[in-house]
């Protein structure tokens, strides 16, 4: 019995630490707005983002302001991979970009769909996400 406990203790100490999948370094967020050609927000619009390497997809719908938020499960090894974002018949390719050494900042991009045309605004990602999160806490 003592020997069995010792073996279990040794095996447990050799196990690799488990990483939580909800940590920032397992997320890649795509946030944006869907608007018609006149700039009016389109509510309840379905969107899908697909990881091209695996075919796994994530779904979302726009809210009353035309905002959508897609949270994908992507780790450090996915830098440079392509994603396909679809809304109806329209689609665009996105390249996953972030610093894999940075495990504190949120990872993602902003993509707007304006009158059927996708516009990526990666520099606006952090401010848009911050604004979105603060508005949902009210």
C-alpha positions in Angstrom: 0.0 0.0 0.0 2.8 2.4 0.9 4.6 1.6 -2.3 1.5 2.3 -4.4 1.1 5.7 -2.7 4.7 6.5 -3.4 4.3 5.6 -7.1 1.2 7.7 -7.3 3.0 10.7 -5.6 5.9 10.3 -8.1 3.6 10.1 -11.1 1.6 13.2 -9.9 4.8 15.2 -9.4 5.9 14.4 -13.0 2.6 15.5 -14.6 2.7 18.6 -16.6 0.7 21.5 -15.2 -2.7 21.9 -16.7 -3.4 25.1 -18.6 -6.9 26.6 -18.3 -8.5 27.1 -21.7 -10.3 30.3 -20.6 -6.9 32.1 -20.2 -6.2 35.0 -22.6 -3.6 32.9 -24.5 -6.3 30.5 -25.6 -8.6 33.1 -27.0 -8.7 35.1 -30.3 -11.6 37.5 -30.5 -13.1 39.1 -33.6 -15.4 42.0 -32.9 -17.1 44.4 -35.2 -20.2 46.0 -36.7 -22.5 45.0 -39.5 -24.1 47.9 -41.3 -26.0 48.5 -44.5 -24.7 50.7 -47.3 -26.2 53.8 -45.6 -24.4 53.0 -42.4 -27.4 51.8 -40.4 -26.8 48.9 -38.1 -28.2 45.5 -39.0 -29.5 43.6 -36.1 -29.8 39.8 -35.7 -27.4 39.0 -38.5 -25.7 35.6 -38.4 -21.9 35.4 -38.6 -19.6 32.5 -38.7 -15.8 32.3 -38.4 -14.0 29.1 -39.4 -10.5 28.0 -38.6 -9.3 27.0 -42.1 -6.8 24.5 -40.8 -9.4 22.4 -38.9 -12.8 23.5 -40.3 -14.0 24.2 -36.8 -16.4 27.1 -36.7 -17.8 29.6 -34.2 -21.2 31.3 -34.6 -22.6 34.7 -33.5 -25.4 37.1 -34.2 -25.4 40.9 -34.2 -27.2 42.8 -31.4 -29.5 45.8 -31.8 -26.5 48.0 -32.5 -25.2 45.7 -35.2 -22.3 44.6 -33.0 -21.0 41.0 -33.1 -18.4 39.2 -30.9 -16.8 35.9 -31.9 -14.5 34.3 -29.4 -12.4 31.5 -30.9 -10.2 29.0 -29.2 -6.7 29.5 -30.6 -3.4 29.0 -28.8 0.1 30.3 -29.3 0.8 27.9 -32.1 -1.9 29.5 -34.4 -0.1 32.7 -35.3 -0.2 33.1 -39.0 -3.1 30.7 -39.6 -6.1 31.8 -41.7 -9.7 32.2 -40.6 -12.7 32.7 -42.8 -15.3 35.2 -41.6 -18.8 34.8 -43.3 -22.0 36.8 -43.1 -24.6 35.6 -45.6 -22.9 35.2 -49.0 -20.1 37.6 -48.1 -16.8 36.3 -46.8 -13.2 37.4 -46.1 -9.9 35.7 -45.0 -8.2 36.9 -41.8 -4.7 36.1 -40.7 -4.2 35.4 -37.0 -1.8 38.0 -35.7 -0.5 38.4 -32.1 2.6 38.2 -30.0 2.7 34.6 -28.7 5.0 35.7 -25.9 2.4 38.1 -24.6 0.0 36.2 -22.2 -1.7 39.2 -20.7 -3.2 41.3 -23.5 -6.4 40.2 -25.3 -5.8 38.9 -28.7 -7.9 39.6 -31.7 -9.0 42.0 -34.4 -11.9 44.3 -35.4 -13.7 43.6 -38.7 -16.6 45.7 -39.9 -19.0 44.7 -42.6 -20.2 47.9 -44.4 -22.7 47.5 -47.1 -21.5 43.9 -47.9 -17.8 44.9 -47.8 -15.4 43.7 -45.1 -13.0 46.2 -43.5 -10.4 45.0 -41.0 -9.4 47.6 -38.4 -7.0 45.7 -36.2 -5.7 49.0 -34.6 -9.2 49.6 -33.2 -9.6 46.1 -31.6 -8.6 47.0 -28.0 -10.7 50.2 -27.8 -13.7 48.5 -29.4 -13.5 45.5 -27.0 -13.1 47.8 -24.0 -16.2 49.8 -25.1 -18.2 46.7 -25.7 -17.3 45.2 -22.3 -18.1 48.4 -20.4 -21.5 48.7 -22.1 -22.5 45.1 -21.2 -21.7 45.8 -17.5 -24.3 48.6 -17.2 
